[in-house]
Every structure is written in structure tokens, then in C-alpha cells.
Amino acid sequence: MGATFGSGFGGGFGKGFGDGFPNPAAMWEAMEQLRTSFDKRVGARMGRGDVRAAVLALLAEQPMHGYQIISEISERSHGFWKPSAGSVYPTLQLLADEGLIAATEAGGRKTYALTEAGRAVADESTGTPPWESTGLSDSGRLSALPKAGVELAQVIAQVGRTGSAEQVEEAIGVLEDARRKLYSILAQD
């Protein structure tokens, strides 16, 4: 079907997005392309070095256990990056083997803290924490827009799949109004 966003919404919708009843299959494909585009832009999959840097940055703030580290990274990236236990726990073991962190066990749970050598390495790191270097900020300002776009794409696809002809037409009107309002925001000084 080949609908692309570079050519506008009309590319895969027959007569055009607002000029007639859209092809539901083309609408679904276009929304899936939008979701995929946002997923690629926000860099949800991070590299091994990024997990290491994130762990060191978090442990520089306070001791944590593995699940806390995973949760904190997810929270600070506003849900765009949630490292798996399969990447965090081996990183913790590697950092312990390097003498950069030490684990204490209490209540069946290991809590990790930086050693003096680990603190020196963390202090040397003047770079931006990995959850910020992806374009995501603690304020959520940069991450909120792609997330809102993905959520919008999901509901548009649902309306296209399950909505009546009248609901689809109403949704098209809402989207056309939203597009005009977004351009209006950009036109403001």
C-alpha cells in the first residue's frame, strides 16, 4: 500500500484523508508506520554501555537493588527505556567483579552501592545520563510528544478498525482540526 507520512496523510487513503471514506487497511498501515517511526526516534533499545552508565549514575545518588534500578531508569525515561533484568543484573555482576560496586544482602535482597573506586569512576563521568542523551528529559517535555503521538495513532487505528462510518468521519474532522491547531502553535511567536 505504501502510505508514507512524508507525502502527507493522503498517500494511502484513496482520494485523500479528508476527501472521502478512508481505506481502513491503509489507515491501519499508516498508523503502524507512525508508531514504528516514534519507536525508532526515541531509542527505546539502549546499548550495553548505556546500562553500565545508568547504573553508575544511579548508584552515585544512593544504594539500590536491581529492581529499583530498572524502575528508576524507566521512570526517568518516562517509560521509553526499561532495561531488562537480563541486562541490568549481568551489568551489576560485572561492576562488582571490577570492584566498582559492592553488594550487601538484607532480607533476601541484594542492595548495591558504589565502592571508592566506583565513586571515582562515576565522578569522572561528566556525560549526560543515558536516559537524557536519548532526547528524553526529567521534565518529560521531549518524551511526552512522541508518546502522545503513539497513543493518538493507537486510537485512530482503533476507530478505523471498529468505528462506524459516522464515527470515522467525525474522527477525521477531529484530526483535521488538531492538525490546524498544531500548525497554529508553530506559527506563534
ZIUR-V984862 format. One record per residue. N is the residue number from 1. RES is the residue in one letter. BURIAL is + if it has 24 or more other C-alpha atoms within 12 Angstrom, else -. Layout:
BEGIN
<<N:RES:BURIAL> <N:RES:BURIAL>>
END
This chain:
BEGIN
<<1:M:-> <2:G:-> <3:A:+> <4:T:-> <5:F:-> <6:G:-> <7:S:-> <8:G:-> <9:F:+> <10:G:+> <11:G:-> <12:G:+> <13:F:+> <14:G:-> <15:K:-> <16:G:-> <17:F:+> <18:G:+> <19:D:-> <20:G:-> <21:F:+> <22:P:+> <23:N:+> <24:P:+> <25:A:-> <26:A:+> <27:M:+> <28:W:+> <29:E:+> <30:A:+> <31:M:+> <32:E:+> <33:Q:+> <34:L:+> <35:R:+> <36:T:-> <37:S:-> <38:F:+> <39:D:-> <40:K:-> <41:R:-> <42:V:+> <43:G:+> <44:A:+> <45:R:+> <46:M:+> <47:G:-> <48:R:-> <49:G:-> <50:D:+> <51:V:+> <52:R:+> <53:A:+> <54:A:+> <55:V:+> <56:L:+> <57:A:+> <58:L:+> <59:L:+> <60:A:+> <61:E:-> <62:Q:-> <63:P:+> <64:M:+> <65:H:+> <66:G:+> <67:Y:+> <68:Q:+> <69:I:+> <70:I:+> <71:S:+> <72:E:+> <73:I:+> <74:S:+> <75:E:-> <76:R:+> <77:S:+> <78:H:+> <79:G:+> <80:F:+> <81:W:+> <82:K:+> <83:P:+> <84:S:-> <85:A:-> <86:G:-> <87:S:+> <88:V:+> <89:Y:+> <90:P:-> <91:T:+> <92:L:+> <93:Q:-> <94:L:-> <95:L:+> <96:A:+> <97:D:-> <98:E:-> <99:G:-> <100:L:+> <101:I:+> <102:A:+> <103:A:+> <104:T:-> <105:E:-> <106:A:-> <107:G:-> <108:G:-> <109:R:-> <110:K:-> <111:T:+> <112:Y:+> <113:A:+> <114:L:+> <115:T:+> <116:E:-> <117:A:-> <118:G:+> <119:R:+> <120:A:-> <121:V:+> <122:A:+> <123:D:-> <124:E:-> <125:S:-> <126:T:-> <127:G:-> <128:T:-> <129:P:+> <130:P:+> <131:W:+> <132:E:+> <133:S:-> <134:T:+> <135:G:+> <136:L:+> <137:S:+> <138:D:+> <139:S:-> <140:G:-> <141:R:-> <142:L:-> <143:S:+> <144:A:-> <145:L:-> <146:P:+> <147:K:+> <148:A:-> <149:G:+> <150:V:+> <151:E:-> <152:L:-> <153:A:+> <154:Q:+> <155:V:-> <156:I:+> <157:A:+> <158:Q:-> <159:V:+> <160:G:+> <161:R:-> <162:T:-> <163:G:-> <164:S:-> <165:A:-> <166:E:-> <167:Q:-> <168:V:+> <169:E:-> <170:E:-> <171:A:+> <172:I:+> <173:G:-> <174:V:-> <175:L:-> <176:E:-> <177:D:-> <178:A:-> <179:R:-> <180:R:-> <181:K:-> <182:L:-> <183:Y:-> <184:S:-> <185:I:-> <186:L:-> <187:A:-> <188:Q:-> <189:D:->>
END
